[in-house]
Amino acid sequence: QVQLVESGGGLVQAGGSLRLSCAAAGRTVSSYTVGWFRQAPGKEREFVTAISRTGGSTVYADSVKGRFTISRDNVKNTVYLQMISLKPEDTAVYYCAADFRIGSPSRSLGSYDYWGQGTQVTVSS
């Protein structure tokens, strides 16, 4: 069993920055891949980024590449999402999720077994 809790969301102007945190409880975060997804109103949940167990492998959606950075601190049992140069189209609820499969980080929602409750990010123009 894994519990994930996101924090760090808020309201920011376009061009601003935010850092989201995903704190894990239960199994240590080093035992699974962690992904970030987002869901805007009226849209499907979409992949943002993911990081492997060791942090040695990361993948990003094209829409956030170069602006978002995922990292993990296995000692603190936390995964971070640093977001810079935010755009209004980044507005969404952001979720972190855990994937216990062995292998490269997945972009597929179906690969993830546990999800947090989400944190709202709103970027004003």
Beta strands, then each sheet from edge to edge (+ up, - down):
strand 1: 2-7
strand 2: 10-13
strand 3: 18-26
strand 4: 33-39
strand 5: 46-51
strand 6: 58-60
strand 7: 68-73
strand 8: 78-83
strand 9: 92-99
strand 10: 114-115
strand 11: 119-124
sheet 1: 1+ 3- 8+ 7-
sheet 2: 2+ 11+ 9- 4+ 5- 6+
sheet 3: 2+ 11+ 9- 10+
end
